[in-house]
């Protein structure tokens, strides 16, 4: 049995598939097997796949188009290797990716999931780097996952022994939900190396998709807050959305501070997130909100003073905005 499996769902990625597969077959680490799950592609995907060594590929053809979540679960069902790694058919990766990620898990038995930095290409070209601190990753799950899902390697046993699969409950948030479901049993980290190259084009990054994801986040946050609070109302969810920078700020500073205090108090009782780290994250969110309130002329200096100056840069920002507006 190979030590590493590659979970690769595919739907009509034929245009990019050669680049993706070449980046896998050219890896410096070769003890891997690809589980290629085709979700009823109508393009030349399977023709492209046939050009690569069949002994390293298991093709799983879904009988009806089911979406990426069912495709990933179909592949995961077949995987029994020590580790599995994620890959998308329209992306590619650095040739040292497998070697570095497998080596890291081999040397760090206390870590269950490891990702890497991402270089986007296409209509965007930014680099995303993620925190290496496992407790910060767990605490960040109050607002979102802070590790790049497509970049990750997992200990297969972690998911299998806990009967955890991907869930298609919230639009395009299956990665967030996976990490949320793993938060109590998994330690995750991320390497600073850029090992994954993520294609961003209009078909996977546009205004319509972003609006649907906003609605999905609202529903997801309702679930997240329900784990902390006995009762959750629309105002709670809206505050959460705004702290997460998914919506523009509409409340006053005291309302955000009161909400943050409720979150900290509830977590102290229920111990869902690491106490120290959740405090750091929520205080950082409050600072961000103060900047946004200043930008939107919703925070006067006397109120800023009243609720404490956690950062002198806030004063500078306030004065800069005031002088600029005159």
Secondary structure, 3 states (H helix, E strand, C coil): CCCEEEEEEECCCHHHHHHHHHHHHCCCCCCEEEEEEECCCCCCHHHHHCCCCHHHEEEEECCCCCCHHHHHHHHHHHCCCCEEEEEECCCEECCCHHHHHHHHHHHCCCCCEEEEEEEEEECCCCEECCCCCHHHHHHHCCCCCCCCHHHCEEEHHHHHHCCCCCCCCCCCCHHHHHHHHHCCCCCEEEEEEEEEEEEECCCCCCHHHHHHHHHHHHHHHHHHHHCCCCCCCHHHHHHHHHHCCCCCCCCCHHHHHHHHHHHHHHHHHHCCCCHHHHHHHHHHHHHHHHHHHHHCCCCCHHHHHHCCCCCHHHHHHHHHHHHHHC
